Structures are given as C-alpha cells and as structure tokens.
C-alpha cells in the first residue's frame, strides 16, 4: 500500500509576529492556497502567508503526530525551531517556485 508523504509547516505574516502551524500531504498546493487567500480562516484573516519552516515525513500520520507536538509548544520554542533552520525568516516557498 502506498502512503502519501506528510509535511508540517509554519507560516507567519510579513512582520513575523503571527505563527501558524499546519499539516498537509501537498505542501506546495497548501501554501499556494494560503498565499492567495483561497480558504477562509485564521491565515486569511491575519495575512499569514510566508512559509518559514517545514518538515517532511514518510507518511501523513507521522506528520499529524509531529504537528500536534509543535502546536503544543510555547511561542519561544517555535521561534527557536524556525531560527535554527531559517535564521533570516526567508520565505521558503520560493525554493519550490523558483
């Protein structure tokens, strides 16, 4: 049986003040939806559309488990995670869209 990959990701706004943690099986598509405000909700309301962190998993269930873990962290710990991999808070979506 084929398992879909899973991803967790953290988005922020232009000022790096708001953090949103999500999970998906299609990172490029999901971030595109957030960037273009195609779905109602938190990210649309607060202009959260800059991909600053993501992790890749071999299956979606592992990604869901990790997302729950990260969502439970305090803000300071999430910021440390982002800054370890992306100290400049660059929009990583550009890596996929070139």
N, C-alpha and C positions, 0 to 999 in steps of 0.2 A: 504494500500500500504506500502511495506517495504522500508524504507530509509536506505541506507548504511551509516555507520559511516564515519566520516571525521577526518582527522588529519592535523595539521600543524606541521612543524618540522624545526629545524635549524641545519644545518651541518657546520662543519668547517674543516680545514686541520690539519695536525699534529702539527703545530705551533700555532694554534688558531688565525690565522691572517685573514683568509678569512671567511666570513659568507654568507651562502646561506639559504634562506627561501623558503620552498616549501609546497605544499598541496597534499594530496593523500587520497584514500579510503582504501589503504592497506600499512600501514607503514612498516611492516617487508619486504615485497616484494620491495618497493621503495628504502629503504635504502640498501638492498642487491644489487640492480641494481647500485646504486651509488658506493658502496664499490668495486664492481667488474668491474666497468667502462664499463658497458654493453650498455650505451646510450651516444651518443656524446653530447657535450655541455660544459657548464661552469664548472660543477662539475668534469667532466673527465679532462678538460684542466688544472684546478687548484688543482687537487688532494684533492677535498673536499669530505670527506667520513666518518667523525666522527660525529655521532648523539649526540648533546649536549643538545637538548631541543625538547620537543613535547607537544602538547595539543590534547585532544580527544574531538570530538563533536558528537552529536547525528545524525547529517546529514551533507552531503558534502557541502551544500550551506552555512551553518554556518561556516564551516572550510574555505571556499573560502573567505568569508567576513573577517574573522579574519586574514587570510594570507595577504590580501590586506592592512589591517591596519598595521600589523607588518612590511611588506615590506616598508611602507612609513615612518617608524621610522628612526631616526638617529642611527648610529652605537652604540653610548654610551647607548642609551635606550635598544637596543637589548642585549647588553652585561649585563646590569643590570637585564634583564629578565632571561637570562641564569644563571647568578650567584646567583639569588635568589633561584632557584631550584637545580642548579648543580654547586656549588662553585668551585669544583675541575676540572670542564670541562671533567668529565669522559665520556667515550663512552657509552651511554645508550643502544646501540644496543645489548650489552652483556646481558642486562636484559631479552631480548627476546630469545636469542640464547643459554643462559646458559653456 
